[in-house]
Amino acid sequence: MIELRLGKLSVDWGKNEIYTDHRSLFQEQDIRRVISPEEEDESDEHGYTLAKPLRDVVPRLKLLGYGLSAAREEYESLVEDVSDSERFPSFDDFLRLLCRADINTVTPEDEYAHDHSFDKYFRYEIGPRLQIEELFKVNQSSWSFSEIMANFHPWYVMTMFAQKPANLNQMVVWDYSAHLQNGWSKPEDFEPKLKPEERFLIVTEGSSDSKVIRKGFDLMRPVVSDFFYFIDMEEGYPFSGSGNLANFCRGLTKIGIQNKTVILFDNDAEGVSKEAALRNTSRPPNLRIMRLPDHPDLRAFRALGTSGESVDDINGKAASIEAYLDFTWNTTRPARVRWTNYVEQMNVYQGALESKDFYVREFLRLRGLAAGYDTSKLGVVLEAILQISESIAATHPARSR
């Protein structure tokens, strides 16, 4: 047997060579060695599981396309397919009942009977444990609801359970110990690994942007950092500048790229201009464009131009990735933007942060989230990337079955 559990509740199971691949929910650090009390100390035999708190699984579910809106859409589609005449609980009623259940009170997983088909498994094993018998009483053919649950992906079920805050501390465990010990698989079969189609390519205006964003995800959003990859920069960055990036985006559109891709422009005059020019062009739904987000801290910024020093709003005019880093870390020199060329299409001047390489270098030197380093602006950037990536995933969900 191989089993996916949320706390003590079994939400999915498989047997022998037939099981659902749940590796995408986990990362390498989630591998757990399990030694049962019955094992002798000198025994070389041990079991393995993958385990992660539900609160850390939820962001991964969203990037896989299994958010709450998708769960509603899937449930309502299954209800419609089963019958036009029978009455079934609404999605909101189903969600309410699941969130009312106390996962901590279900019987231990070793008391489950796994000799049922999955529809019967839900009716005889899952439903009674959660005390959600109401779901079987709404219509006369209660077996039909079990049939719906047999086809309702367990990742949606976990997303629904996550709507109850008390459940977020529950561990999501994929237990494949018995599968290994009985020779049906090898450890490498369960190494946590995202499929290529589950990851997102982030293409930026320059190599510094990619390095900062990659490091930002590693430091600040480690539970999803493996979802994002960037253009290989070992031989030099090929898309430097907003013009080259815009042309690359057009090229990807023409070839009908299949990868989930985010094109990220700077929040300066050139970036705003190029993003606006591309916004209404036809693109595949897996290819999205965005620019670095506006931020209130950039509304009153020291600047230097032909008329001397001033305090200006640099959103949409001079906010490259460096503007979202900490300007006070390891320096007492105030940050300043210098206005450079005039962008006719936007009727504004383009600007650039002075000593921008210094701010990037100091950030990349961090070995962890150093106390005192201000990551708040960069956090807004990462959240904006996550939101647009989740919107792509919603239209291109991963399929683990």
Secondary structure, 3 states (H helix, E strand, C coil): CEEEEECCEEEEEEECCECCCCHHHCCHHHEEEECCCCCCCCCCCCEEEEEEEHHHHHHHHHHCCCCHHHHHHHHHHHHHHHCCCCCCCCHHHHHHHHHHCCHHHCCCHHHCCCCCCHHHHHHHHHHHHHCCCHHHHCCCCHHHHHHHHHHCCHHHHHHHHCCCHHHHHCEEEEECHHHHHCCCCCHHHHCCCCCHHHCEEEECCCHHHHHHHHHHHHHHCCCCHHHEEECCCCCCCCCCCHHHHHHHHHHHHHHCCCCEEEEEECEEHHHHHHHHHHHCCCCCCCEEEEECCCCHHHCCEEEEECCEEEEECCCCEEECHHHHCCCCCCCCCCCCEEEEEEECCCCEEEEEECCHHHHHHHHHCCCCCCCCCCCHHHHHHHHHHHHHHHHHHHHCCCCCC
